[in-house]
Amino acid sequence: MAQTLRLPARVEDLTAAWLSEVLGREVAEVAVPEVVLGTATKVRLELTYADDAAVAPPRELCAKGGLDERLAGWGLGPAYVLEARFFADVAPHLGTGVPRCWFAGVDDGAGTGLVLLDDLAASGCAFGDPTCPWSADLVAAALELLAGWHARTGAPGAPRPAWLTAGAAAVRGTARTFLTREHWEPHFAQEGAPVLPARLQDPERLLRAFEHLWALDDAAAHCVVHGDAHVGNTFVTADGRPGFLDWQTACLGPWSADVAYFVGGALTVEDRRVHERDLLHGYLEALSAHGGPQVSRDEAWADYVRHALHGVLWAATPAVMQPLERIVAMAQRYAAAIEDLEVLDALSA
């Protein structure tokens, strides 16, 4: 369970005294080599411990949470709380592929959360970049990882913390906002905005498709899903093993929500067209091998097709949330997938 206490609200509040308290090891000095601003602020820390003989926690850590006062009014606190709860309650059951966590805390008074993770950059990890598609082999390795998690968390008796909801409320709320005329029309009128195929230019039609998809998801068999499993939320270790970051939208849902969204954005359009069926079949084999359900290929393909819809939200993402070059790259891949797979027809929208 995530610890409940008063959390730092600014980078400057990550003091030696506070870190000593939560890490259970006396910190003599704190250096901050880098601050990465974003929806959640990431602060790379280099710690000097009073006792250098111990080996854990490591000197290099990353603090992640609501540490940017400029975002205080954006209502992002629940996302930080959810990620802290994920690392406290769910991550220990997943094994490899998630950053090691040294502290996960929730500040009930402020309605926010914070985690202290291994500094992956210090260990030579590379971070996924939506402008740099992956190879089919690396995508297959990531699907193997997802299959293990989906199998373990979908099994009878698997840990299901009470805070886990069916579907990510933040994602559904964002979709409903993006798919309003008030957001949609000025967004796509901007210079450099993504260009969508004609069939994908009606936000009301897209919202009907999403509402249909969410109703199916709520009634489906559930496991713990990432909820935002795109290539930009990944890392690759120095020895080539993939993993997933940014668990602020973890929720209960069908396995296909993660799989279709990840495949559609991680590969070039050409590679997806060539490899997606084989990748899906490999995932299904891994899911069964890890003790998960045996899903027929036809049923799995139908689920995969429907969940390709999720990626269209990239096209409506404002530049304050993602760099424009990433938005355009992902929008092109996902739009092509939705058209190729005739997703709107599958959802009767």
Residue pairs with C-beta under 8 A, 6 or more apart in sequence:
1 88
1 89
2 81
2 84
2 85
2 87
2 88
2 89
2 104
2 105
2 106
2 113
3 22
3 88
3 103
3 104
3 105
3 106
4 105
4 106
4 107
4 108
5 22
5 105
5 107
6 107
6 109
6 110
7 65
7 105
7 106
7 107
7 110
7 112
7 113
7 114
8 14
8 15
8 18
8 63
8 67
8 114
9 66
9 67
9 69
9 110
9 112
10 67
10 69
11 32
11 35
11 41
11 43
11 67
13 67
14 30
14 32
14 43
14 45
14 63
14 67
15 30
16 27
16 28
16 29
16 30
17 27
19 27
19 30
19 45
19 47
19 116
20 26
20 27
22 103
22 105
22 116
23 57
23 102
23 103
23 116
25 49
25 51
25 54
25 57
26 49
26 50
26 51
27 47
27 48
27 49
27 50
28 48
28 49
28 50
29 47
29 48
30 45
30 46
30 47
30 48
31 45
31 46
31 47
31 48
32 43
32 44
32 45
32 46
33 44
33 46
34 43
34 44
35 41
35 42
35 43
35 44
36 42
36 43
36 44
37 68
39 71
39 76
39 79
39 248
39 321
40 64
40 65
40 66
40 76
40 79
40 80
40 83
40 246
40 248
41 64
41 65
41 66
41 67
41 68
41 71
42 62
42 63
42 64
43 62
43 63
43 64
43 67
44 60
44 61
44 62
44 119
44 121
44 122
45 60
45 61
45 62
45 63
45 116
45 119
46 59
46 60
47 57
47 59
47 60
47 61
48 59
49 59
57 102
57 116
58 118
58 119
60 118
60 119
60 122
60 123
61 102
61 116
61 117
61 118
61 119
62 99
62 116
62 117
62 118
62 119
62 120
62 121
63 114
63 115
63 116
64 83
64 114
64 115
64 116
64 117
65 80
65 83
65 84
65 112
65 113
65 114
65 115
66 72
66 76
66 77
66 80
66 112
66 113
66 114
67 114
77 110
77 111
77 112
77 113
78 111
78 169
78 170
79 170
79 248
79 249
80 112
80 113
80 114
80 248
81 106
81 111
81 112
81 113
82 113
82 163
82 170
82 247
82 248
82 249
82 250
83 113
83 115
83 246
83 247
83 248
83 250
84 104
84 105
84 106
84 113
84 114
84 115
85 104
85 106
85 113
85 161
85 163
86 247
86 250
87 98
87 101
87 104
87 115
87 117
87 247
88 101
88 104
89 159
89 161
89 163
90 153
90 159
90 161
90 164
90 224
90 247
90 250
91 98
91 101
91 247
93 152
93 153
93 158
93 159
94 148
94 149
94 152
94 153
95 148
96 145
96 241
96 243
97 145
97 149
97 241
97 242
97 243
97 244
98 243
98 244
98 247
99 117
99 118
99 120
99 235
99 243
99 245
100 117
100 118
101 115
101 116
101 117
102 116
102 117
102 118
103 114
103 115
103 116
104 113
104 114
104 115
104 116
105 113
105 114
105 115
106 112
106 113
107 113
107 114
120 127
120 235
121 127
123 237
123 238
124 237
124 238
125 235
125 236
125 237
125 238
125 243
126 235
126 236
127 234
127 235
127 236
127 245
128 134
128 230
128 231
128 232
128 233
128 234
128 235
128 236
128 266
129 231
129 232
129 326
130 230
130 231
130 232
130 265
130 322
130 326
130 329
130 330
131 325
131 326
131 329
133 231
133 266
133 267
133 268
133 271
133 333
134 142
134 231
134 266
134 267
135 271
136 267
136 271
136 274
136 275
136 278
136 279
138 236
138 240
138 242
138 266
139 262
139 263
139 266
139 267
139 275
139 279
140 279
140 282
141 240
141 241
141 242
142 234
142 242
142 244
142 262
142 266
143 259
143 262
143 263
143 279
143 282
143 283
143 286
144 282
144 283
144 286
145 242
145 243
145 244
146 226
146 229
146 244
146 255
146 258
146 259
146 262
146 283
147 255
147 283
147 286
147 287
147 289
147 290
147 292
148 286
148 290
149 223
149 224
150 223
150 224
150 225
150 255
150 258
150 287
150 290
150 292
151 223
151 287
151 290
151 291
151 292
152 158
152 290
152 291
153 159
153 160
153 223
153 224
154 221
154 222
154 223
154 224
154 255
154 292
154 293
155 291
155 292
158 223
158 224
160 224
160 252
164 224
164 250
164 251
164 252
165 251
165 252
166 217
166 218
166 222
166 251
166 252
166 253
167 214
167 217
167 218
167 251
167 252
167 253
168 227
168 228
168 249
168 250
168 251
168 253
169 251
170 248
170 249
171 227
171 228
171 249
172 210
172 214
174 313
175 207
175 210
175 313
176 207
177 183
178 184
178 187
178 203
178 313
178 316
178 317
179 203
179 204
179 206
179 207
179 210
179 316
180 203
181 203
183 316
184 203
184 316
187 193
187 316
187 318
188 194
188 196
188 201
188 316
192 324
192 328
194 314
194 315
194 327
194 328
194 331
194 332
194 335
196 312
196 315
196 331
196 335
197 335
197 339
199 339
199 344
200 206
200 312
200 315
200 335
200 338
200 339
200 344
203 316
205 344
205 349
206 309
206 312
206 344
206 349
208 347
208 349
209 309
209 343
209 344
209 347
209 349
210 309
212 347
212 348
212 349
213 306
213 307
213 309
213 310
213 347
216 306
217 253
217 254
217 257
220 253
220 254
221 254
221 293
222 252
222 253
222 254
223 252
223 253
223 254
223 255
223 292
224 250
224 251
224 252
225 250
225 251
225 252
225 253
225 254
225 255
225 257
225 258
226 233
226 244
226 247
226 249
226 250
226 258
227 247
227 249
227 250
227 251
227 253
227 257
227 258
228 246
228 248
228 249
228 261
229 244
229 258
229 261
229 262
230 261
230 262
230 265
230 266
230 311
230 314
230 330
231 262
231 265
231 266
232 322
232 326
232 330
233 244
233 245
233 246
234 242
234 243
234 244
234 245
235 242
235 243
235 244
235 245
236 242
236 243
237 243
254 303
254 307
255 287
255 292
256 300
256 303
256 304
256 306
256 307
257 307
257 310
259 280
259 283
259 304
259 307
260 303
260 304
260 305
260 306
260 307
260 308
260 310
261 307
261 308
261 310
261 311
263 272
263 276
263 279
263 280
263 304
264 272
264 308
264 311
264 333
264 334
264 337
265 311
265 314
265 330
265 333
265 334
267 275
267 276
267 333
268 333
269 332
269 333
269 336
269 337
272 333
272 336
272 337
273 340
276 304
277 301
280 297
280 300
280 301
280 304
281 297
284 294
284 295
284 297
284 300
287 293
287 295
288 294
295 303
302 346
305 341
305 342
305 343
305 346
306 343
306 346
306 347
308 334
308 337
308 338
308 341
308 343
309 338
309 343
309 344
309 347
310 334
311 330
311 333
311 334
311 335
311 337
311 338
312 331
312 334
312 335
312 338
314 322
314 327
314 330
314 331
314 334
315 327
315 331
315 334
315 335
317 327
319 327
337 343
338 344
